[in-house]
Amino acid sequence: MTHQSPATLTELLAGRAARHPNKLALTFKHQRWSYGEFQSEVNRVANALQRLGVKKGDRVAFVLPNCAEFL
């Protein structure tokens, strides 16, 4: 048996979204996201940051209240 290193958060979310796109992933107050919806939002934000010139290794700060979008 070989030991695999832990997956990154990106890999874990992508895998779960591929296997269970309609399963509930996140609930916050009145908002609910499936794994597929959450994956789409993560990709939307990541693409927007890339268009702004953010590259791997750059540091980005977010100032947000406690909300689902923070995730």
N, C-alpha and C positions, 0 to 999 in steps of 0.2 A: 504494500500500500504506500502511495506517495502522499506527502503532505503538501497541501496547497496553501499559499499565503492568503490571508484574508482579502476579500474583494474590496475595492474602493466603494464609497457611497454611490458614486456614479454607476459602477457596475452592478451593485446590489439593486438600485432602483430600476435600471434598464432591464435586468433579468426579471424582476417581479412584474414590471409593466408588460413585458413580452408574454409572460406566463398567465398573468391575471389582470388584464387591462381594465376590467370592469369592477374588480373587487375594491371595496372601500379601503383607502389608504390613510386618509386624514379627515378628522372632524374638528372644527373649531367654531364654537358658538353655532350660528345658523348655516355655516358653510361646510360643504362636503366635497371631497375630491377622490376619484378613483385613482388607481395607480397610473392608468393611461393619461388621465387629465393632469395629474401631478407631474408626470414625465414631460408632458407637453409644455407646462408652465416653466419647468426647470430649463428646458431647451430654449424657450422663448427668451428668458432672462439671460442665459449664457450667450446666445447669439447677439442680443442687444449689447452686452458688455464687449464682445469681440468686435462689433461694429464701431464701438467707441475707442477701440485700440487696446483694450485690456488683453494681456498675453499671459500664458502660463508662468507662474512665479510672481506675477504682480500682486500687490496687496490692495484689497478693496474693502472699504468700510461702509457699513450700512447703519443708518440711524433710523430705527423703526420702533413703534410701540409693540407690545405683545400682540401679535396677529399671525394668522396663517401664512401670509405673504412673506414673513420673515424667514420661514423655512425655505 
